């Protein structure tokens, strides 16, 4: 029902309400019919269910299958060594517990919404004013509103006196809205322009009124937002999708490998059971068991670093998402601006009034006397515009004592002005009028400096005119007479100023290839002015919510790059805008602080809520909270996110290239019908020690200085893009070939038995481990030389390398460990050969980097997938 388009009498008739309100019996009947005035929360997931959901990832499923196969293999062979299965299960369960701890609870947003509901309400019941719990309100109740009240339900006003309501949490408009019960609105009127309505969760800043409840609970506007939060699915992060794809590649690759080796073994005459167990064991060894744990630890470390920089991440996987963000949709009020009206300029007929001049003091004194603010210690209470005047003047209490008010003609949306009469010390009276310049223009002798007003209004300032006159008596003087023949004093321009750090942050976003977009419930002119000041609105245009209503989603998706500012929008519009960008392949970050931002925060790839000024609803729906409310913090978070993604890519590069090397060494030996160069416990050692610890150290590699010079990672792009897959194969082949070479040298030149090559196996095992440690240093950069001066030091990588190398030496040199790992003590010559082969990856990769630097660049990276899209300006 479009209650704002009906008269008050029509609303009373439809709701069956008399002037004295509902009777107790009728209210009780409606309470049973409509239910309590509360927001419904969806049934929450049990702890067990949320734990089990951690195992849905394809990579985790593959690891569980690997553990089962490993266990069955050991059992079938009569071997009690179940260490592979135990370690894999331990890794999977640790990941699940960490994920459960970090997981956000969707019902938190709805709980916060419920907390916004007013605890009590004053209503008329059978002609009596009573105070009841807000949850007992029903449609048709008549509610009384006073200054400071939280509106308890959606209400169609029946009466109002200077009633102003702060709706910024719901609409995004920073200024309190003047309400008027006599206004009739068109059915399609945007939420922020419905002057005859008050909505649940908003607050009364001045005046009083009464109205009829038209919606309660989930039928209110804030209830609609709550429903949107329950049905809006949070999309998978780009990292989740890429790791899922990686897991599928590894799992399918392992199965294919199993099949190939099994068939080849049968063709060579090997017993089927033996061949099955061999192929399964090799496939299990091919899977990097440490990968999920490494990624989890890297993300957790990133969360800690971002928290130190005032960016608190609520969902672990969201840490990386900001690094892929290509669009940042930001709310204006409280996010880009300070959500605090401020006097910025004063003028009279001659131009700008000098700061701290007697003329400025006089204008401010007159304006402050014509306000209804109250001062409570250091706090000024009242409407935002009047608070700005009092804060600029700093003498409200003194002026009220010196010039007591004797009469007031209150502000109304129809009059667009407020008039007060104060008593002067000598007994005369001063009339002070404050209001819209175009209205006072007709009441002043000589007008109100229209040229100055136009210039100020062109910059989207909220302009008030002040005029005065003196009279000797009030006896018999009508209001109309008070407001005639006035003397113009000056114009006062106010604005909700931009945060000082935001302009630079926007510039940095553009430099990093990220498109900044403003989405606000404020008026188009105000939004455009702020957007131009901040550099958001350059060559794009502004579109309003009214225009969005007339635009189908497919057309919006097609034209989405035409707009940089979306003004006068509703919560549903914000979700549509986010989804339109996502449909064009963008990774969207959404910042906001109000209830109205919550659905879009949840729909975005990453939602960023303001920690100080943000509502609990916005924080509950967001993935990240900016603790200092500083938009610039998001730029640092983007930088951190890009660094984390780069480090995760390094770890995957390193782990998979090492696993390819292991597979190649074993597979080639199998093809050549040679004794296996590595036994099972040696493969497990390499996977869990010499692979995992350097991988963890690479995960905390310092962020590259030029990380913000690059373009964002496109949605849908593979984690193996830009040649990573090819590099993994080539480097894996190099490591495998070196290990095989060491094995062959040891077997042919140092072993006593070709069938039991313990020296060759030890040399191959050592080269495989140590060459991976050397290769870890290659991973620090794809382009920069390892020996390049000025490169940052990674102490953790150095420590991991030394520790793993020492452990490897102990496995070979300590007799007790050598017996467990089936190795032999090597001679100095054998160690020299082993070390020389182990350092080869550094020499080869350094040569490759040198050739890449000398190769001319043929194509610059592009931010958009095709030339039909507009650039991210």
C-alpha positions in Angstrom: 0.0 0.0 0.0 1.4 3.4 -1.0 0.3 5.2 2.2 2.2 8.4 1.3 -0.1 8.9 -1.7 -3.3 8.8 0.5 -4.8 11.6 2.6 -4.8 11.2 6.4 -8.6 10.7 6.3 -8.2 7.9 3.7 -5.6 6.2 5.8 -7.8 6.3 8.9 -10.7 4.9 6.9 -8.7 2.0 5.5 -7.2 1.1 8.8 -10.5 1.5 10.7 -9.1 3.9 13.2 -11.1 6.6 15.1 -9.7 9.9 16.3 -9.4 8.5 19.8 -7.3 5.5 18.6 -8.0 1.8 18.8 -9.8 0.1 21.7 -7.8 -2.4 23.8 -9.9 -5.2 22.4 -9.4 -4.2 18.8 -5.6 -3.7 19.4 -5.4 -7.2 20.9 -7.2 -8.7 17.9 -4.9 -7.0 15.5 -1.8 -8.1 17.5 -3.0 -11.7 16.9 -3.7 -11.0 13.3 -0.5 -9.1 12.3 1.9 -10.4 15.0 4.3 -8.5 17.2 6.2 -5.4 15.9 9.5 -7.2 15.7 11.9 -8.3 13.0 11.9 -12.0 12.4 15.3 -13.8 12.5 15.9 -16.8 10.3 16.6 -20.1 12.0 20.3 -20.2 12.7 22.6 -23.0 11.7 23.8 -25.4 14.4 27.5 -25.5 15.4 27.8 -29.0 13.9 26.3 -28.0 10.6 28.6 -25.0 10.3 31.5 -27.2 11.1 30.6 -29.8 8.5 30.1 -27.0 5.9 33.8 -26.3 6.1 34.4 -29.7 4.3 32.5 -28.7 1.1 35.5 -27.4 -0.7 36.6 -29.7 -3.6 40.3 -29.6 -2.4 39.3 -30.7 1.1 37.2 -33.6 -0.4 40.2 -34.7 -2.4 42.4 -34.7 0.7 39.8 -36.7 2.6 39.7 -39.3 -0.2 43.5 -39.3 -0.2 43.5 -40.0 3.5 41.1 -42.9 3.0 43.1 -44.4 0.2 46.3 -44.0 2.1 44.8 -45.8 5.1 43.3 -48.6 2.9 46.7 -49.0 1.1 48.6 -49.4 4.3 45.9 -51.8 5.6 45.9 -53.9 2.4 49.7 -54.2 2.5 49.6 -55.3 6.2 51.5 -52.2 7.1 50.6 -50.3 10.3 52.2 -47.1 9.1 49.1 -44.8 8.9 51.1 -41.6 9.3 50.0 -40.2 5.9 46.3 -40.6 6.7 46.6 -39.2 10.2 48.5 -36.1 9.1 46.1 -35.4 6.2 43.1 -35.7 8.6 44.8 -33.5 11.1 45.4 -30.8 8.5 41.8 -30.9 7.2 40.3 -30.7 10.7 42.6 -27.8 11.8 41.5 -25.9 8.7 37.8 -26.6 9.5 38.2 -25.3 13.1 40.0 -22.1 12.0 37.3 -21.5 9.3 34.5 -22.1 11.9 36.1 -19.6 14.3 36.4 -16.9 11.6 33.0 -17.5 10.0 30.5 -14.6 10.2 27.1 -15.2 11.7 24.4 -13.9 9.3 21.9 -13.6 12.0 24.0 -10.9 13.7 22.8 -8.3 11.2 19.2 -9.1 12.0 19.9 -9.0 15.7 21.3 -5.5 15.3 18.2 -4.5 13.3 16.0 -5.7 16.2 18.0 -3.6 18.6 17.1 -0.5 16.5 13.4 -1.0 17.4 12.2 1.5 19.9 11.6 -0.1 23.3 8.4 1.9 24.1 5.9 4.0 22.3 3.2 6.5 23.4 -0.1 5.7 21.8 -3.8 6.7 22.0 -5.9 3.8 23.2 -9.7 4.6 23.6 -8.9 8.3 24.0 -6.2 7.7 26.6 -2.5 8.3 26.1 -0.7 5.2 27.3 2.9 4.0 27.0 3.3 0.5 25.7 6.2 -1.8 24.6 6.9 -1.0 20.9 6.5 -4.7 20.0 2.8 -4.4 20.9 2.1 -1.7 18.3 -0.4 -2.7 15.5 -1.5 -1.1 12.3 -4.1 1.5 13.1 -2.6 2.6 16.3 -2.2 6.4 16.7 1.4 7.2 18.0 2.6 10.4 19.6 6.1 11.6 18.6 8.3 14.0 20.5 11.8 15.3 20.2 14.4 12.6 20.9 12.0 9.7 20.2 12.9 6.7 18.0 10.1 6.1 15.5 8.7 2.7 16.5 7.0 1.7 13.2 6.1 3.1 9.8 3.7 6.0 10.4 1.5 8.2 8.2 1.5 11.6 9.9 -1.9 13.1 11.0 -0.5 16.2 12.6 3.0 17.8 13.0 4.4 20.9 14.5 8.0 21.8 13.4 8.6 18.0 13.1 12.0 17.1 11.8 13.3 13.5 11.5 16.8 12.2 11.0 16.6 9.5 8.4 20.3 9.2 7.4 20.6 5.6 8.6 17.7 4.6 6.3 18.0 6.9 3.3 21.6 8.1 3.4 20.6 11.8 3.5 22.6 13.7 6.1 20.1 16.5 6.9 17.1 16.0 9.1 13.9 16.0 7.0 11.0 18.5 7.7 7.8 16.6 7.9 4.3 17.8 6.9 1.2 15.8 7.2 -0.7 17.8 4.5 1.7 16.9 1.7 0.4 14.3 -0.8 3.1 12.4 -2.6 3.0 10.5 -5.9 3.1 6.7 -5.5 6.6 6.4 -7.0 8.0 9.1 -4.7 11.5 8.0 -3.4 11.7 7.1 0.3 13.6 10.2 1.2 11.0 12.6 -0.3 8.0 11.2 1.5 7.4 14.2 3.7 4.1 12.9 5.2 5.7 9.6 6.5 8.0 8.6 9.4 9.8 5.3 9.3 10.8 2.8 11.8 14.4 3.2 13.2 14.6 6.9 12.4 14.7 9.5 15.1 12.9 12.8 15.9 15.3 15.7 16.1 12.9 18.5 16.8 9.2 19.3 17.1 6.3 16.9 17.8 3.5 15.2 16.0 1.1 12.3 15.8 0.5 9.6 13.2 -1.2 6.4 12.4 0.8 3.2 12.2 0.6 1.7 8.7 3.2 -1.1 9.0 4.8 -3.0 11.7 7.5 -5.7 12.0 8.7 -7.2 8.7 6.3 -5.0 6.7 8.1 -1.8 7.6 10.9 -0.4 5.4 13.5 -1.6 7.8 11.8 -5.0 7.8 12.1 -5.1 4.0 15.9 -4.5 4.5 15.9 -7.4 7.0 14.2 -9.7 4.4 16.7 -8.6 1.8 19.5 -9.6 4.2 18.1 -13.1 4.7 17.6 -13.8 1.0 20.8 -12.1 -0.3 23.5 -14.7 -0.8 27.1 -13.6 0.0 29.1 -14.4 -3.2 32.2 -16.6 -3.1 35.4 -14.6 -3.0 37.7 -14.8 -6.0 40.2 -16.7 -3.9 37.6 -19.3 -3.0 36.7 -19.8 -6.6 40.4 -20.0 -7.7 41.4 -22.5 -4.9 38.3 -24.6 -5.7 39.4 -24.6 -9.4 43.0 -25.5 -8.3 41.7 -28.3 -6.2 39.7 -29.7 -9.1 42.8 -29.5 -11.4 44.9 -31.3 -8.8 42.3 -33.9 -8.0 41.5 -34.7 -11.6 45.2 -34.8 -12.4 45.8 -37.2 -9.6 43.0 -39.5 -10.9 44.3 -39.4 -14.4 47.8 -40.2 -13.2 46.5 -43.1 -11.2 44.8 -44.5 -14.3 47.9 -44.0 -16.6 50.3 -45.7 -14.2 47.9 -48.5 -13.4 47.4 -49.3 -17.1 51.1 -49.1 -17.9 51.9 -51.4 -15.0 49.5 -54.0 -16.2 51.0 -53.8 -19.7 54.4 -54.4 -18.1 53.1 -57.5 -16.4 52.9 -56.2 -12.8 50.3 -57.8 -10.5 47.0 -55.7 -10.6 46.8 -55.3 -6.8 50.5 -54.2 -6.5 50.1 -51.9 -9.4 46.9 -50.4 -7.9 48.6 -49.7 -4.6 51.6 -48.2 -6.3 49.6 -45.9 -8.5 47.4 -44.8 -5.6 50.4 -44.1 -3.4 52.0 -42.0 -6.1 48.8 -40.0 -6.7 48.4 -39.3 -2.9 52.0 -38.0 -2.9 51.1 -35.7 -5.8 48.6 -33.7 -3.8 50.2 -30.9 -1.7 48.7 -31.8 1.7 50.1 -28.6 3.2 48.4 -26.2 0.7 45.1 -25.6 2.6 47.0 -25.1 5.9 49.5 -22.7 4.2 46.7 -20.6 2.6 44.8 -20.5 6.0 47.9 -19.4 7.9 48.8 -16.8 5.3 45.2 -15.3 5.4 45.2 -15.3 9.2 48.5 -13.5 9.2 47.1 -11.0 6.7 44.1 -10.4 9.0 46.4 -9.5 11.9 48.4 -7.1 9.8 45.2 -5.4 8.5 43.8 -5.1 12.0 46.9 -3.2 13.0 46.1 -0.8 10.2 42.5 -0.3 11.5 40.9 -2.7 8.9 39.2 -5.5 10.8 38.3 -8.4 8.6 35.4 -10.6 9.7 35.7 -13.3 7.0 39.1 -14.9 6.4 38.7 -15.4 2.7 37.7 -11.7 2.3 41.3 -10.7 3.1 42.4 -11.4 -0.4 39.2 -10.1 -2.2 40.1 -6.5 -1.8 43.3 -7.1 -3.8 41.0 -8.1 -6.7 38.6 -5.2 -6.2 38.1 -3.3 -9.5 35.1 -1.1 -8.4 34.6 0.6 -5.0 31.0 1.7 -4.5 30.9 4.1 -1.6 28.1 5.7 0.3 28.5 9.5 0.6 27.2 10.4 4.0 29.5 9.4 6.8 31.9 7.6 4.5 33.1 10.2 2.0 31.8 13.1 4.1 31.9 13.7 7.8 28.1 13.4 8.3 28.2 16.7 10.2 26.9 20.0 8.8 29.5 22.8 8.9 29.3 26.5 8.2 31.8 27.1 5.4 31.0 30.5 3.9 29.2 33.7 4.7 28.3 36.5 2.2 26.3 39.8 2.0 25.5 42.0 -1.0 29.1 43.0 -1.4 30.5 39.5 -1.4 32.3 37.2 1.0 32.4 38.3 4.6 35.8 38.2 6.1 36.4 35.5 8.8 36.4 36.7 12.4 35.2 40.1 11.4 32.5 42.1 13.3 30.2 41.5 10.3 30.6 37.8 10.6 29.9 37.8 14.4 26.8 39.9 13.9 25.4 37.5 11.2 26.1 34.4 13.3 24.6 36.0 16.4 21.3 36.7 14.6 21.2 33.2 13.1 21.9 31.5 16.5 19.1 33.4 18.2 16.8 32.1 15.5 17.5 28.4 16.4 15.8 25.9 18.8 19.0 24.1 19.9 19.7 23.4 23.5 23.2 23.2 25.0 23.9 20.4 27.4 27.5 20.9 28.7 29.7 20.4 25.7 26.9 18.9 23.5 24.5 20.8 21.4 21.2 19.1 20.8 18.9 19.9 17.9 18.6 19.8 14.1 21.8 19.3 12.1 21.6 22.7 10.3 21.0 24.6 13.5 23.7 22.7 15.4 26.1 23.9 12.7 25.2 27.5 13.3 25.6 27.1 17.1 28.9 25.4 16.7 30.2 28.2 14.5 29.0 30.9 16.9 30.0 29.2 20.2 27.8 31.5 22.3 24.3 30.2 22.2 23.7 30.2 26.0 25.1 33.7 26.5 22.9 35.1 23.6 19.7 33.4 25.0 20.4 35.0 28.4 21.2 38.4 26.9 18.3 38.5 24.4 15.4 36.4 25.8 12.9 35.1 23.2 9.3 36.4 23.6 7.7 35.1 20.5 8.2 32.5 17.7 6.7 31.7 14.4 8.0 28.1 13.8 9.5 26.8 10.7 7.4 24.7 8.3 8.0 23.2 4.9 5.3 25.4 3.4 6.8 28.7 4.9 10.5 27.7 4.5 11.4 30.1 7.2 11.5 30.6 11.0 10.9 33.8 12.9 11.7 34.8 16.4 11.3 38.0 18.4 13.8 38.8 21.1 13.7 41.5 23.8 16.5 44.0 23.6 18.1 45.5 26.8 16.5 48.9 26.2 13.0 47.4 26.0 12.5 47.3 22.2 12.2 44.1 20.2 14.2 42.6 17.4 12.6 40.4 14.8 15.0 37.8 13.3 14.0 35.7 10.3 16.0 32.7 9.0 15.0 30.7 6.0 15.3 30.0 2.3 16.9 33.0 0.3 14.2 32.9 -2.4 11.5 33.2 0.3 13.2 36.1 2.2 13.9 37.8 -1.1 10.2 38.8 -1.2 10.2 40.0 2.4 13.4 42.2 2.5 13.8 45.8 1.3 16.3 45.5 -1.5 16.2 41.7 -1.8 18.7 39.1 -0.5 21.7 39.2 -2.9 20.4 36.8 -5.5 23.6 36.7 -7.4 25.6 35.6 -4.3 23.0 33.0 -3.5 23.1 31.5 -7.0 26.9 31.3 -6.8 26.8 29.5 -3.5 24.0 27.2 -4.5 25.9 26.2 -7.6 28.5 24.5 -5.4 25.7 22.5 -3.7 25.9 24.5 -0.4 22.9 24.6 1.8 22.2 28.4 1.9 20.2 30.2 4.6 19.4 33.9 4.5 19.1 36.0 7.7 17.1 39.2 7.9 16.1 41.5 10.9 14.2 44.5 11.9 13.4 46.3 15.1 10.0 47.2 16.5 8.8 49.1 19.6 5.9 46.9 20.5 4.4 43.5 19.9 0.9 44.4 21.0 -1.5 43.6 18.1 1.2 42.7 15.6 0.3 39.8 13.4 2.8 37.2 12.1 2.6 38.6 8.6 3.5 42.1 9.8 6.4 40.7 11.7 7.9 39.3 8.5 7.5 42.3 6.3 9.9 45.2 5.6 13.0 43.2 6.7 16.6 44.3 6.4 18.8 41.7 4.8 21.9 40.8 6.9 23.6 38.0 5.0 23.8 34.5 3.6 25.2 31.5 5.4 26.5 28.5 3.4 26.8 25.1 4.9 27.8 21.7 3.8 28.5 18.2 5.0 32.3 18.5 4.2 34.3 15.7 2.6 36.7 13.9 4.8 40.1 15.5 4.2 41.9 12.2 3.4 39.4 11.0 0.9 40.6 13.0 -2.2 44.0 11.4 -2.1 42.5 8.0 -1.5 40.3 8.3 -4.5 43.3 9.4 -6.6 45.2 6.3 -5.4 42.3 4.1 -6.3 42.3 5.4 -9.8 46.1 5.0 -10.1 45.6 1.3 -9.0 43.0 0.8 -11.7 40.0 0.8 -9.4 36.8 2.7 -10.4 35.4 4.8 -7.5 31.6 5.2 -7.6 29.4 7.2 -5.3 26.0 5.7 -4.2 23.9 7.9 -2.0 20.4 8.7 -0.9 21.2 12.4 -1.1 20.1 14.8 -3.8 21.8 14.7 -7.2 23.2 18.2 -7.1 24.7 17.7 -3.6 26.2 14.4 -4.6 27.6 15.7 -7.8 29.3 18.6 -6.1 31.0 16.3 -3.5 31.9 13.8 -6.2 33.6 16.5 -8.4 35.5 17.8 -5.4 36.8 14.3 -4.6 37.6 13.4 -8.2 35.0 10.7 -8.4 32.9 12.5 -11.0 35.2 13.3 -13.9 33.7 12.1 -17.2 30.8 10.0 -15.9 27.3 11.3 -15.3 24.7 11.3 -12.5 21.6 9.1 -12.4 18.8 9.2 -9.8 16.8 6.5 -8.2 13.7 7.6 -10.1 15.5 7.0 -13.4 16.8 3.6 -12.1 13.2 2.6 -11.4 12.4 3.0 -15.0 15.5 1.1 -16.2 15.4 -2.7 -16.5 18.3 -4.5 -14.9 19.7 -5.7 -18.3 19.8 -2.1 -19.5 21.4 -0.9 -16.3 24.1 -3.6 -16.7 24.7 -2.5 -20.3 25.0 1.2 -19.3 26.6 0.8 -15.9 30.0 2.3 -17.0 28.2 5.5 -18.0 27.6 6.6 -14.4 29.9 7.6 -11.6 27.3 8.9 -9.2 24.0 7.3 -8.2 21.8 9.7 -6.2 18.5 9.5 -4.4 18.7 5.7 -4.3 17.0 3.1 -2.1 18.6 0.0 -0.5 17.2 -2.1 -3.4 18.8 0.2 -5.9 22.2 -0.2 -4.3 21.9 -4.0 -4.6 21.0 -3.6 -8.3 24.0 -1.4 -8.9 26.4 -3.8 -7.2 24.9 -6.7 -9.2 25.2 -4.8 -12.5 28.9 -4.2 -12.0 29.3 -7.9 -11.0 27.6 -8.9 -14.2 30.2 -7.1 -16.1 33.0 -9.1 -14.5 33.9 -6.6 -11.8 34.9 -7.4 -8.3 32.9 -5.0 -6.2 33.7 -3.5 -2.8 30.9 -1.6 -1.1 31.5 0.9 1.7 28.8 2.2 3.9 27.6 2.9 7.5 23.8 3.0 7.5 21.0 0.5 7.8 20.3 1.3 4.1 23.7 0.1 3.1 23.4 -3.4 4.7 21.9 -5.3 1.8 24.4 -3.9 -0.7 27.3 -4.6 1.8 26.2 -8.2 1.9 25.7 -8.5 -1.9 29.1 -7.0 -2.8 32.2 -9.2 -3.1 33.4 -7.4 0.0 31.4 -5.1 2.2 33.3 -2.5 4.2 31.5 -0.9 7.1 32.5 2.1 9.2 33.5 1.1 12.7 32.8 4.4 14.6 29.8 5.9 12.8 28.5 2.7 11.3 25.3 1.1 12.6 25.5 -2.4 14.0 23.4 -3.6 11.0 26.0 -2.4 8.6 28.8 -4.0 10.6 26.9 -7.3 10.9 26.4 -7.5 7.1 30.0 -6.4 6.2 33.1 -8.5 5.6 35.5 -5.8 6.8 35.1 -2.9 9.3 37.2 0.2 9.0 37.9 0.9 12.7 38.9 4.5 12.1 36.0 5.4 9.7 38.8 6.5 7.3 38.1 5.9 3.6 41.9 6.0 3.0 42.2 2.9 5.1 40.5 1.0 2.3 43.4 1.9 0.0 45.8 0.4 2.5 43.6 -2.7 2.7 43.6 -3.0 -1.1 47.4 -2.9 -1.0 47.5 -5.5 1.7 45.0 -7.6 -0.2 47.0 -7.5 -3.3 50.1 -8.5 -1.4 48.3 -11.4 0.2 47.0 -12.6 -3.2 50.5 -12.3 -4.6 52.0 -14.3 -1.7 49.3 -17.0 -2.0 50.1 -17.3 -5.7 53.8 -17.6 -4.7 53.1 -20.5 -2.3 50.9 -22.3 -4.9 53.7 -21.7 -7.5 56.3 -23.1 -5.2 54.3 -26.1 -3.8 53.0 -27.3 -7.2 56.4 -26.9 -8.9 57.9 -29.0 -6.1 55.2 -31.7 -6.4 55.6 -31.8 -10.2 59.3 -32.5 -9.6 58.5 -35.3 -7.2 56.1 -36.9 -9.6 58.4 -36.6 -12.6 61.3 -38.2 -10.7 59.1 -41.2 -9.7 57.2 -41.4 -12.9 60.2 -41.4 -15.2 61.9 -44.1 -13.1 58.8 -46.2 -13.3 58.7 -45.8 -17.1 62.4 -46.9 -17.3 61.7 -49.8 -15.0 64.3 -48.5 -12.5 64.1 -48.9 -8.7 62.0 -46.1 -7.3 64.2 -43.1 -6.5 62.2 -42.1 -3.5 60.4 -44.3 -0.9 57.0 -43.3 0.6 58.4 -41.8 3.9 60.9 -39.7 1.9 58.0 -38.3 -0.3 56.0 -37.5 2.9 59.1 -35.7 4.4 59.5 -33.6 1.3 55.7 -32.7 1.2 55.4 -31.8 4.9 58.8 -30.3 5.7 60.9 -29.0 2.9 57.8 -27.9 0.9 55.5 -26.5 3.7 57.9 -24.4 5.8 59.4 -22.4 3.0 55.8 -22.0 1.6 54.7 -20.5 4.9 57.7 -18.1 4.9 56.8 -17.1 1.3 53.3 -16.3 2.5 54.6 -13.5 4.6 57.0 -12.1 2.0 57.0 -8.2 2.2 54.6 -6.6 -0.3 56.2 -5.5 -3.6 56.7 -1.7 -3.8 54.9 -1.6 -7.2 51.9 -3.6 -6.2 49.6 -0.6 -6.6 51.0 0.1 -10.0 49.3 -3.0 -11.4 45.8 -3.5 -12.5 43.3 -5.5 -10.4 43.0 -9.2 -11.1 39.9 -9.8 -13.3 37.0 -11.9 -12.0 37.2 -15.4 -13.4 40.9 -15.2 -14.3 42.7 -18.4 -13.4 45.2 -18.5 -10.6 47.5 -20.1 -13.2 47.1 -17.1 -15.6 50.0 -15.0 -17.0 52.1 -18.1 -17.6 52.1 -19.4 -14.0 50.9 -22.9 -15.1 53.7 -23.1 -17.7 56.3 -22.0 -15.1 55.1 -24.6 -12.7 55.5 -27.4 -15.2 58.9 -26.1 -16.5 60.4 -25.6 -13.0 58.9 -28.9 -11.8 60.6 -30.6 -14.7 63.9 -28.9 -13.8 63.7 -30.1 -10.1 62.6 -33.6 -11.1 65.4 -33.8 -13.7 68.0 -32.7 -11.1 66.8 -35.3 -8.6 66.9 -38.0 -11.2 70.4 -36.9 -12.3 71.6 -37.1 -8.7 69.9 -40.5 -8.3 71.5 -41.8 -11.5 75.0 -40.6 -10.5 74.8 -42.2 -7.1 73.3 -45.4 -8.4 75.8 -45.8 -11.3 79.0 -44.5 -9.6 78.7 -45.0 -5.9 76.2 -47.8 -5.1 77.3 -51.5 -4.8 73.9 -52.8 -6.0 71.9 -51.4 -8.9 68.8 -53.1 -7.5 69.2 -51.5 -4.0 70.6 -48.0 -4.8 70.7 -46.6 -1.3 73.4 -44.0 -2.1 71.7 -42.9 -5.3 68.3 -42.8 -3.5 69.9 -40.7 -0.7 71.5 -38.3 -3.3 68.2 -38.0 -5.2 66.3 -37.4 -2.0 68.8 -34.7 -0.8 68.8 -32.9 -4.2 65.0 -32.9 -4.3 64.8 -31.4 -0.8 67.6 -28.9 -1.1 66.8 -27.8 -4.7 63.3 -26.9 -3.4 64.8 -24.8 -0.6 67.0 -23.0 -3.2 64.0 -22.6 -5.5 62.0 -20.9 -2.7 64.2 -17.8 -3.1 63.3 -17.7 -6.8 59.7 -17.3 -5.8 60.3 -13.9 -4.1 59.8 -12.1 -7.4 58.8 -13.1 -10.9 61.0 -10.3 -12.4 63.5 -9.0 -9.9 66.8 -10.7 -9.5 67.6 -12.5 -6.3 70.8 -10.6 -6.1 69.3 -7.2 -6.8 70.4 -4.6 -4.3 67.8 -3.0 -2.1 65.4 -5.9 -2.1 63.7 -6.4 1.3 64.9 -9.2 3.4 62.5 -12.0 4.5 64.0 -13.3 7.7 61.4 -16.0 8.0 62.4 -17.5 4.7 66.0 -17.5 5.7 65.2 -19.2 9.0 63.0 -21.8 7.3 65.7 -22.6 4.8 68.4 -23.0 7.4 66.1 -25.1 9.6 65.0 -27.4 6.8 68.5 -27.8 5.4 69.8 -28.7 8.9 66.9 -31.2 9.3 67.7 -32.7 5.9 71.4 -33.1 6.8 70.4 -34.7 10.1 68.2 -37.2 8.2 71.2 -38.3 6.2 74.0 -38.0 8.8 72.4 -39.2 12.0 72.3 -43.0 12.0 69.0 -43.4 13.9 67.2 -41.0 11.5 68.9 -42.5 8.5 67.5 -45.9 9.5 63.9 -44.5 9.6 64.2 -42.6 6.3 66.2 -45.3 4.6 69.2 -43.1 3.7 72.9 -43.5 3.8 75.8 -41.3 5.1 77.2 -39.4 2.1 80.9 -38.7 1.5 82.3 -35.2 0.9 82.4 -35.7 -2.8 78.8 -37.0 -2.8 77.7 -33.9 -0.8 79.6 -31.6 -3.2 77.7 -33.1 -6.2 74.4 -32.9 -4.3 74.9 -29.2 -3.4 76.0 -28.3 -6.9 72.9 -29.8 -8.4 70.7 -28.3 -5.7 71.8 -24.8 -6.6 71.0 -25.2 -10.3 67.4 -23.8 -10.0 68.7 -20.4 -8.9 71.1 -20.2 -11.9 68.4 -21.3 -14.4 65.7 -18.9 -13.0 68.1 -16.0 -12.8 68.9 -16.5 -16.5 65.2 -16.6 -17.3 64.6 -13.3 -15.5 67.5 -11.7 -17.3 66.0 -12.7 -20.7 62.5 -11.5 -19.6 63.9 -8.1 -18.7 65.5 -7.7 -22.1 62.4 -8.8 -23.9 60.3 -5.8 -25.2 56.8 -5.4 -23.8 54.2 -6.1 -26.5 51.0 -5.4 -24.6 50.0 -3.5 -21.5 47.7 -5.3 -19.0 44.1 -4.3 -19.5 41.6 -3.8 -16.7 38.5 -4.6 -18.8 37.8 -7.9 -20.7 37.0 -6.3 -24.0 37.1 -3.0 -25.8 33.3 -2.6 -25.8 33.5 -1.7 -22.1 34.3 1.7 -20.9 37.5 2.3 -19.0 37.4 2.3 -15.3 37.6 6.0 -14.8 
